[in-house]
Amino acid sequence: MDHRAEFGHLVRDQLGATAASQVLWSAPRLICVAGDFTRYDLHAVREHRRSIDLVRYGLFGHDYIGLETVASHTGQTAPLTATRRRAAGVPSTRRQTGR
């Protein structure tokens, strides 16, 4: 999120202005693809409160590539409040007491 302008310029340069204008910043996700990751990488994914995926690739012969999700963390979302639950049509989790 700190480098939105740089990312926007990169997308515009590589894919054009139309693609750059369609980037949705409301829920960004980082996908890191590498041959392998360290335990420090896995720890960092757990510690950050952002949406991050670590994907390991493997080459099979000259024609095939395999992808394996090593770690995935979705960004933290605030718990539903009672007002938001009602607005979303989600039933209350409180016990109903008979009066």
Stockholm file with secondary structure:
# STOCKHOLM 1.0

chainA/1-99         MDHRAEFGHLVRDQLGATAASQVLWSAPRLICVAGDFTRYDLHAVREHRRSIDLVRYGLFGHDYIGLETVASHTGQTAPLTATRRRAAGVPSTRRQTGR
#=GR chainA/1-99 SS CTTHHHHHHHHHHHHCHHHHHTCCCSSCEEEEEESCCCHHHHHHHHHSCSEEEEEEEEEETTTEEEEEEEEEECCCCCCCCHHHHHHHTCCCCSCCCCC
#=GC SS_cons        CTTHHHHHHHHHHHHCHHHHHTCCCSSCEEEEEESCCCHHHHHHHHHSCSEEEEEEEEEETTTEEEEEEEEEECCCCCCCCHHHHHHHTCCCCSCCCCC
//
